[in-house]
Amino acid sequence: MSPRVSSPAMYRFEDRILFVVVPSIFLTLIMLISLSHFHVHPTRVWAVLCAIFVSSPVIAYILILGLYLSEEKDEFQRALLVQSILWGLGVTACAAFFWMVLGMYIQVPHMSFVSAVFLFFLVFTVSIWVTRWRYR
């Protein structure tokens, strides 16, 4: 029951995600787990390199989304993706704002950037499925 889009731009988008973002996420997780397991705390240049490496999957995903939007010829598919991005950003911003206000009244841990990015990608993915299902 999955509504498939059969444009060449979508196939290139899926290939880029599969061969760029997924391996970099796994390598990032391996690096973070190994740094915490061996209790290594990088300093100076190594800290900057680790920060670049850890943030690279998110940056790559944003760049791949931009490439897809520039390559997609179908305005309707482009509008669906932009609508899904807006849903993801809106829900993430509302959740972060709610968590910040809640932190003013009771003692709660800060919302980490990783959880906000995970929430964005979760809502973004669900929104893509819902909007494509709605317009099938």
C-alpha positions, 0 to 999 in steps of 0.5 A, spaced: 500 500 500 505 504 499 504 510 494 511 510 490 513 516 486 517 513 479 521 520 478 528 519 476 530 525 481 526 520 487 531 514 485 537 519 485 534 521 492 533 514 495 540 512 492 544 518 495 540 517 502 542 509 501 549 510 500 551 517 503 547 518 509 546 511 512 553 509 512 555 516 515 550 515 521 553 508 522 560 510 522 558 516 527 554 511 532 561 507 532 565 513 533 560 515 539 560 509 542 567 507 541 569 514 544 564 513 550 567 506 551 574 508 552 573 514 555 576 518 550 575 526 550 578 529 544 581 536 545 583 542 540 583 539 533 580 532 534 574 535 538 573 540 531 574 534 527 569 529 531 564 535 531 564 535 523 564 528 523 558 527 528 554 533 524 556 530 517 549 526 516 545 531 518 548 536 513 548 531 508 541 530 508 539 537 508 544 538 502 541 531 499 534 534 500 536 541 496 539 537 490 532 533 490 528 539 490 532 542 484 532 536 480 525 534 481 521 536 475 514 535 478 511 541 482 506 537 486 511 532 488 516 538 490 510 541 494 509 535 498 516 534 500 516 542 502 509 541 506 512 535 509 519 539 511 514 544 514 510 539 518 517 536 521 520 543 523 513 546 526 512 540 530 520 540 532 519 547 534 513 546 538 516 540 542 522 544 543 518 550 545 514 546 550 520 543 553 523 550 554 517 553 558 516 546 562 523 547 564 522 554 567 517 551 572 519 544 573 526 541 573 527 537 567 533 535 563 535 539 557 532 537 550 538 535 546 540 537 539 540 529 537 533 528 540 530 534 536 533 532 530 530 525 531 523 528 532 524 532 526 526 526 521 520 522 525 515 527 523 518 528 517 517 521 515 510 520 517 508 526 514 511 524 507 507 518 508 501 521 510 501 526 504 502 521 499 497 517 502 492 523 502 493 524 495 493 517 492 
